[in-house]
Structures are given as structure tokens and as C-alpha cells.
Amino acid sequence: MSCTQPSKTKVSIPVPPANPAPTILVGSQDNIGTRLFISDNPETVDSNTTTFTNGYATMWSDTTTGKATVRYRMFIWHLNKTGAPFKFGITVGNAGSSTYSIHNVRSAISNEANFGEIGKCAAAALVGETMDSISPTDATVAPGDLSVVKEWTVPNNTLIGGVIEFSISNQAAGAPMTYRVRSVIASNPSSNLRLNQNPVVNYFVGTGGSTHPRGSWDFADISSSATYTAATSGAGWKHYKMSAGFTSYDNIMTSENSYKIAGAPASQGPASSNKGHYGVKYNLKVSLTNTTGSTKTVKIYMAAGGTHPYTGAVLWSGEGATYKVPALAAGTGANQDAVEIASVSIANNQTINRVITVSNAGGAATPSLIAFRTM
């Protein structure tokens, strides 16, 4: 996988005060038209979470109507605890009368036991636009057939995870498609995934009511904005919190606005909010202003915004380079782990507009904290 981006170095910053609390960011849809497909529930695949019917299990499925071409980004996160290897893959079923093509496939999917590295690598490849360009397993889908976009053999005690993008297009120019995309597991690694049209497996709720996301949304990224005015003296700290879960104003990939599986029973049809924004590029538009009367330097930091570590990838548009973000521990005292995103010199009466692009790694907790400080 193409994720050779360097890693940011950890630094230490003060834990934000309780008052004023960090500002919760407000999100809006970005990259509209690319469908984000989340397959992360059940996350652990074993006899308690997943029923295989005739050797197959469909983890999630999606379709749209009236479109001649569709671009997908899929976030995949499934841990094999079945006791034996299985096959995981992505299929496209064609219920139309013309042939469809599968093309422009870019992958940052891998399977290994180190969850953190899979997630951090996928996040860096997504933000840095270095996902591997690969050929689909099947380049076309004939009418009435199913084809495989890509498939992997996943050993026991190993996670299949990351991000993959691909397009489906009708070869009859301009004609709408009738199709279904599925994320599929076969208990036998030699099975033919083209034979599976099982309904989606039951939605899984873990101990204490914990859930993992699954669903489909017709936008793949989130946009928000933050402002900071340089301080005349002192540190001038200001904090923002992104991806802050159910109570967050940027939690816009909700179960309510996800695609629903028509006719599915309550145990199979539910989606679950992508509150962690996995597989998403979060574009934070930053406006920095200086009216102090002299040139100021503003530093921008990223840290964990909750009680669990944060990791992922970050891009500062003023530099144009993507960096991996190592696991940043949440604060337990006066200070906490962070990375420095940028150090910006701002002349008096100047405003600088830039973008911070972030992707949260699978296998890590959110929210994340963005902090500004005048030096």
C-alpha cells in the first residue's frame, strides 16, 4: 500500500480548560455524489455476531436509482474470529439490461493483525491521494450477473480494513443502472463470491450498547470552518473539537439519512451513524487574522479530543504535505500529547485562509482537538 508519508513528532500542550469548553464544529456535506459505503458492523466476525447462510454472509449492501455512473468510497473494517481463514470481497450485481463496467479502482485495503497500522496507513493514503491504482477482478458485469470488484483471503485473528474507491458505469451511455453493491464474506476461502445474494446479516449491538457504523451516504467528505485572531499578549489559546460523536453538530452521516434496505427486517436493515467519520476526509477551512499591530506567529496543534487516543493523518494546505499522526494519548493531568500541524507567520492587518484536511484512522477513537496559540 502506498502510505510512505512521514509521521509527525509528538509534542505536549496544555489540556483545554473546562470553561470555556472547546467549540464544537458544525459540518456540511462535501464531495457530494461520491457514495460513502461503511462496512464495520458486525466488526468482529464470529459465531456470536454473524450467521453464514450456505457459506456466505453479506455485511452491507447499497444501490441508487436513476444514475448512469456512480463513484464509491468504501470503508471496510472486519476482524476474523471464526477460527479459520475466510474470503472477503466486494461484488456488484447487475439487474439491468445492458453491461456495466467497473473501473478507476484505487485501494488502501490490507489485512493484518496490527489494527492501528492498517488504519493510519489507509488514512494517510486517502488524505495524501496515494492509494494504489489497481485493476478490478472483473472489469464488467453482464446483465443478470454478479461480478467481483476485489477479493482478499483473510487469516484467522486478522483484520481486513482500510479504504477502497471505484466507479460503476453503464456501457449504454446515459442510461440509468439497476444494480447492488455488496460487501461479502465466504466462510470457505475457495468459494465463488459471485454466487452470493444473501440478505444483509443482523445489525450487532455489543456489550453496554456499543455499536460500529454501517450505512451509505451520497457524500464522502465533510467540510467545516474555524477562525482564530492572534492575541496581543499571552498564549491566546482557542480550541475546536471535531468528530465529537452523537452530540456533535458535525455528525451529519447519521443513521437517519443513510440509505435504508427496502423491505429488510428491523434486525437487518438498520444503518448506524458514522460518528467517527471513518473513511472521510474532513476539510477544515481555517481563517487566521492578525490585528495586533505587529507580526505574530500562530501555531496550530492536533490532539485527542476525548478520553481515548487519537491517530490518523493530516494535511496543511499551506505546506501541501501529508503526515501520519501517531497515537496521541488523551490528557490525564495538566498536559496531553499533540502534534504541530503548522506554524504560521501573520503580518499586521493580514488574514490568511488555509485548509486542514484530516482523516481518522480505523482502530482509534474520536473526537479530535484542533488548538490555536499565539507565540
Rosetta blueprint (number, residue, H / E / L):
1 M L
2 S L
3 C L
4 T L
5 Q L
6 P L
7 S E
8 K L
9 T L
10 K E
11 V E
12 S E
13 I E
14 P E
15 V L
16 P L
17 P L
18 A L
19 N L
20 P L
21 A L
22 P L
23 T E
24 I E
25 L L
26 V L
27 G L
28 S E
29 Q E
30 D E
31 N E
32 I E
33 G E
34 T E
35 R E
36 L E
37 F E
38 I E
39 S E
40 D L
41 N L
42 P L
43 E L
44 T E
45 V E
46 D L
47 S L
48 N L
49 T L
50 T L
51 T L
52 F L
53 T E
54 N L
55 G L
56 Y E
57 A E
58 T E
59 M E
60 W E
61 S E
62 D E
63 T L
64 T L
65 T L
66 G L
67 K L
68 A L
69 T E
70 V E
71 R E
72 Y E
73 R E
74 M E
75 F E
76 I E
77 W E
78 H E
79 L E
80 N E
81 K L
82 T L
83 G L
84 A L
85 P L
86 F E
87 K E
88 F E
89 G E
90 I E
91 T E
92 V E
93 G E
94 N E
95 A L
96 G L
97 S L
98 S L
99 T L
100 Y E
101 S E
102 I E
103 H E
104 N E
105 V E
106 R E
107 S E
108 A E
109 I E
110 S E
111 N E
112 E E
113 A L
114 N L
115 F H
116 G H
117 E H
118 I H
119 G H
120 K H
121 C H
122 A H
123 A H
124 A H
125 A H
126 L H
127 V H
128 G L
129 E L
130 T L
131 M L
132 D E
133 S E
134 I E
135 S L
136 P L
137 T L
138 D L
139 A L
140 T E
141 V E
142 A L
143 P L
144 G L
145 D L
146 L E
147 S E
148 V E
149 V E
150 K E
151 E E
152 W E
153 T E
154 V E
155 P L
156 N L
157 N L
158 T L
159 L E
160 I E
161 G E
162 G E
163 V E
164 I E
165 E E
166 F E
167 S E
168 I E
169 S E
170 N E
171 Q L
172 A L
173 A L
174 G L
175 A L
176 P L
177 M L
178 T L
179 Y E
180 R E
181 V E
182 R E
183 S E
184 V E
185 I E
186 A E
187 S L
188 N L
189 P L
190 S L
191 S L
192 N L
193 L H
194 R H
195 L H
196 N L
197 Q L
198 N L
199 P L
200 V E
201 V L
202 N L
203 Y L
204 F L
205 V L
206 G L
207 T H
208 G H
209 G H
210 S L
211 T L
212 H L
213 P L
214 R E
215 G E
216 S E
217 W E
218 D E
219 F E
220 A E
221 D E
222 I E
223 S E
224 S E
225 S E
226 A E
227 T E
228 Y E
229 T E
230 A L
231 A L
232 T L
233 S L
234 G L
235 A L
236 G L
237 W L
238 K E
239 H E
240 Y E
241 K E
242 M E
243 S L
244 A L
245 G H
246 F H
247 T H
248 S L
249 Y L
250 D L
251 N L
252 I L
253 M L
254 T L
255 S L
256 E L
257 N L
258 S L
259 Y L
260 K L
261 I L
262 A L
263 G L
264 A L
265 P L
266 A L
267 S L
268 Q L
269 G L
270 P L
271 A L
272 S E
273 S L
274 N L
275 K L
276 G L
277 H L
278 Y E
279 G L
280 V L
281 K L
282 Y E
283 N E
284 L E
285 K E
286 V E
287 S E
288 L E
289 T E
290 N E
291 T L
292 T L
293 G L
294 S L
295 T L
296 K E
297 T E
298 V E
299 K E
300 I E
301 Y E
302 M E
303 A E
304 A E
305 G L
306 G L
307 T L
308 H L
309 P L
310 Y E
311 T E
312 G E
313 A E
314 V E
315 L E
316 W E
317 S L
318 G L
319 E L
320 G L
321 A E
322 T E
323 Y E
324 K E
325 V E
326 P E
327 A E
328 L E
329 A L
330 A L
331 G L
332 T L
333 G L
334 A L
335 N E
336 Q E
337 D E
338 A E
339 V E
340 E E
341 I E
342 A E
343 S E
344 V E
345 S E
346 I E
347 A L
348 N L
349 N L
350 Q E
351 T E
352 I E
353 N E
354 R E
355 V E
356 I E
357 T E
358 V E
359 S E
360 N E
361 A L
362 G L
363 G L
364 A L
365 A L
366 T L
367 P L
368 S E
369 L E
370 I E
371 A E
372 F E
373 R E
374 T E
375 M L
